[in-house]
Amino acid sequence: MELSEQLGQRLDLAGFTMGAEEGDAADASVLGRLVRLLSDVSGTDPESIEEGMTLSEAGVSSLDRIELAVRAENEFGARADDGPYPDNPTVGEVAGWLEENGRD
């Protein structure tokens, strides 16, 4: 039994984990971070946002794209005015562009 499990049992920390879980690692990816931004901007449930969806299909309006571009620039360091946002790309295309052009 791992130390974190032993501590959890002794301290009655049901559901508390120490360190990154497998799901946490995915959330730290560019795609995971982008999905969180998309959800914040559009109000769409992050569980329903898929990599192959266009931004419109993910609930992002044309005005939301402006906010998304600014937030993505702050989060990833990729210049908003150089981004693919006006072309209604897929979530995966935006994530790929951010990976190539961002500071992370």
N, C-alpha and C positions, 0 to 999 in steps of 0.2 A: 504494500500500500504506500502511495506517495505521501510525502510530508504534507502537501496541501490537503489531501483527503483526510489524513489523521487530524490535522488542525481543524478542518471543517467539522469533523465528527465531535471532537472535544469541545469546540466552541459553538456548536449547533449553528453552523453557517450554511444551512441548506441552500443550494444553488449558487453559493459564492465560489468563485474559482480564482486561483492565483495564476498570473501569467496569461498569455494569449491562447485562446482556444482556436480550433481550426476555422470556425466562422469569423473570428476576429481578424485573422490574417487576410481573408478575402475582403473584408470591409476596409482594410488599410490599403488595398490596391487602388490604382487610379480609377478603375471601373466602379469599385465599391464607393469610393469617395464621390465620384460623379453622380452615382445613383442617389446618394444622400442629398447632394446639391439639387438635383432635379426634383426630388421629392419636396425639399424645402421651398423651392421656387414655385412649383406647380400645384402643390398640395396632393399630388398623386401618391398612393401607397407605394413605398419603395419595393415591396414584395411583388408588385405587379409590373414593375419596369424591367424590360428585357433588353439585352444587348442589341438585338436586331430591330427594335422599334425605332421609328423616326422620332425626332423630338416632338412633333405634333401628336403622334400616337401615344407618347408618354405624358401628354397633357400640357406640354409647354407651348404657350401662345407666342405670337411674334413679339409682343411686349415682354413676355417672360424671358425670351432669348437674350434681350438686352441685359436684364438682371443676371441671368445665368452667365453671360460672358464676363461681366464685371466680377461676379463671385468666383468664377473659375480662374480669372486672372489673379485674384487675391490668394486663392487656395493653391494654385499650381504654378503661378508665375509666367504663364503663357499669355502673350499680349492679346487682349480681347479683339482689337481691330484686325488682327491677322487670322482670326479663327474661322471655322467652317459654319458658324451659326446661321447666317442668312439662307443657306442652301437647304435647310431642313435635313441634316444628315441623321444617320442612325446614332443611337447611344454609343455603340461600339466604335463608330467612326470618330466621334468626338473624343472618346477615351483614348483612341490611338493617336489622334492629333495632340492631345494633352501630354501623352507619354513622350512624343517626339519633340514637342516644343516647350514643355514646362521645365521648371528647375528641379523637379523631383524625379 
